[in-house]
């Protein structure tokens, strides 16, 4: 099928009005995110069973008809492995399409394979081998070659027929709502913006820091997140996480001491040296001037909790039993990361899930009704943990 490249407002409006009459449309995005905090949208692809469209967001002045279509809940939006697409929609349009049917998750529920790639899915369901040769395209560059545009068009051309096959199978097993709710939960997580003062909770090895070092690290992480957002820079293009950790560990008080940290690049010191030293001093002063009872608490690892192995195993067994009863793979019900997320939410004084105003995956969406009673039988009443961080 031939695609149509849309580069003007009127053509987009007419195309979106036609697409709004479809029950489902296949959607994909092409973006660039190498050094930026947010993805740069380069191309939108859409197929409604009739129109195969490539929409150039760099050429079109008014994308509101497309946004309206994405928000039209009478039209199912079909995407594959949509996590980064959701981030792109949030960044470009401030919204998430709804409802979304993610073909990768649907395939996982149906036992076709976890985290199945799009090309493999199309080959399995449609018998088509796709060329992935243009996957490294700079989608913000213009003009785009015909081979690049054809590659982009194929990303939705076969997605819609794959969806129709998956939709039929997922309805047969009564789990269509799982697919929709899974992405609603994912969208809530993508919308959840962690406050800068809790950004340190999402970083590694913080259990190794004492309270003073952790306070310094908190100030560094909050500053880095704010700079990344203001300058639209990827976090590690401001200061790398490992560099921040070393600064917090050694708490340098001079440029000489800062330069002595082996992992710190000279350009980082030139650009941010004075700021980094000021943040160290600020963090140390905050620690020293805060009453002991109100200071940050040293971070514990889950394995430091005596009941961790017992409760992890019990929850894993619960998930295994639920998976068997629902005739799905255990990986669909819960991953190790998701079990750990739940235990952090229950046991930690503060955790990044609560800091974002979210609930653990195992208590959200379609999983909640299946797992909540069993989890409470293992951990006790969990309603008290619903309160957000003060």
C-alpha positions, 0 to 999 in steps of 0.5 A, spaced: 500 500 500 502 507 498 503 511 504 501 519 504 506 524 507 502 530 510 505 536 511 500 541 511 494 543 516 488 542 511 490 535 509 491 533 516 484 535 518 481 531 513 485 525 514 484 525 522 476 526 520 476 520 516 480 516 521 475 518 527 470 513 523 474 507 524 474 503 530 481 502 531 487 505 528 495 503 528 499 509 531 507 509 531 512 515 533 519 516 530 523 520 535 530 522 537 533 522 544 540 522 544 542 528 548 535 531 550 531 530 557 525 529 552 524 526 546 524 530 539 518 528 535 520 527 528 514 523 525 508 520 526 505 514 523 497 512 522 494 507 519 486 506 519 485 500 514 484 505 509 489 511 509 496 509 510 499 516 513 506 519 515 505 526 518 510 531 518 510 534 525 516 539 523 512 542 517 505 542 520 503 548 524 496 545 527 497 538 530 490 539 534 486 535 529 491 529 531 491 530 538 483 530 538 483 524 535 488 521 540 483 523 545 477 520 542 476 514 546 471 511 541 477 509 537 482 504 539 489 506 538 494 500 537 501 501 538 507 496 539 511 496 546 508 503 547 512 506 553 517 511 549 511 513 545 507 515 551 513 519 553 513 522 546 506 524 546 506 527 553 512 531 551 510 533 544 502 534 546 501 534 554 497 528 553 497 520 552 492 517 547 486 513 550 485 507 549 491 504 547 492 496 545 499 494 546 500 489 541 507 487 545 503 486 552 497 482 548 502 477 545 505 476 552 498 475 555 497 470 550 503 466 551 507 468 544 513 470 548 515 476 553 517 483 550 516 480 543 519 485 538 515 488 532 518 485 526 518 478 530 510 479 531 509 481 524 512 475 522 509 470 526 502 473 525 502 475 518 508 471 515 511 478 513 519 479 514 520 486 515 526 490 513 529 494 519 535 497 516 533 504 517 532 504 525 538 508 526 535 514 522 535 521 524 528 523 524 529 530 525 533 531 519 530 533 513 529 531 507 527 524 509 529 519 504 524 514 501 527 508 504 526 511 511 519 513 509 517 506 507 520 503 513 516 508 517 510 506 514 511 499 515 511 500 522 503 501 522 501 497 515 502 491 519 500 493 526 493 493 524 492 486 522 496 484 527 492 487 532 485 484 529 488 477 530 490 479 537 484 482 539 480 476 537 484 471 541 484 476 547 477 476 547 476 469 547 480 468 553 476 474 556 483 479 558 482 485 553 481 489 559 488 487 562 491 490 555 487 496 556 488 497 564 496 495 563 497 501 559 493 506 563 497 504 569 503 505 565 501 512 563 500 514 570 507 512 571 509 516 565 505 522 568 508 521 575 513 527 575 518 525 581 519 532 585 526 534 585 527 533 592 526 525 591 530 524 585 535 521 589 531 515 590 531 513 583 539 512 583 543 506 585 548 505 591 545 510 595 545 505 601 552 506 601 552 513 603 551 515 610 546 521 612 551 527 611 553 524 604 546 522 602 543 529 604 549 532 599 547 527 594 539 529 595 541 536 593 546 534 587 540 530 584 535 535 585 539 540 582 541 535 576 534 534 575 532 541 575 537 543 570 536 537 565 529 539 565 530 547 564 536 545 558 532 539 555 539 535 557 539 528 558 541 527 566 548 524 564 549 530 560 549 535 566 553 530 570 553 523 570 550 519 576 557 516 578 560 523 578 555 525 583 556 519 587 563 520 588 562 527 590 557 526 595 562 520 598 568 525 598 564 532 599 570 536 596 570 543 599 575 546 593 576 546 586 583 542 587 579 537 591 573 536 586 579 535 580 582 530 584 576 526 584 578 521 578 571 520 575 570 528 574 571 530 567 575 537 566 569 540 562 564 538 568 569 542 573 569 548 568 562 548 567 559 546 573 565 546 578 562 552 583 555 550 583 557 543 585 561 545 590 556 550 593 551 544 593 556 540 597 556 546 602 549 547 602 547 539 603 552 539 609 549 545 612 542 542 611 545 536 615 548 540 620 542 544 622 537 539 621 535 536 628 537 529 628 529 526 628 528 530 622 534 528 618 534 523 612 534 516 614 540 512 612 537 508 606 536 500 607 537 495 602 531 490 601 536 484 603 537 488 609 530 486 612 530 480 615 523 478 612 525 479 605 527 472 602 521 469 606 516 475 603 519 475 597 518 468 596 511 468 598 509 473 594 512 470 588 509 463 590 502 467 590 503 470 583 505 463 580 498 460 583 495 466 580 498 465 573 496 458 573 489 460 575 489 465 569 493 460 564 498 466 563 505 466 564 508 468 571 512 474 568 505 477 566 503 477 573 509 480 576 517 481 575 522 481 580 522 488 580 515 489 581 515 485 587 521 489 590 517 495 588 511 493 592 516 491 598 519 498 598 512 501 598 510 497 604 517 497 608 521 503 606 519 510 610 520 513 603 520 510 596 520 513 589 513 510 588 510 513 593 514 520 592 510 520 585 503 519 588 503 512 585 501 505 588 505 499 586 504 495 580 501 489 583 496 493 587 494 497 580 489 496 574 487 488 573 492 486 578 489 489 584 483 484 584 487 478 583 493 479 588 490 484 593 487 479 598 493 474 597 498 480 599 495 482 605 495 475 607 502 475 607 504 482 609 498 484 613 493 490 612 496 495 607 491 500 607 495 505 611 501 505 606 496 509 601 498 515 604 503 520 600 509 522 603 508 528 607 
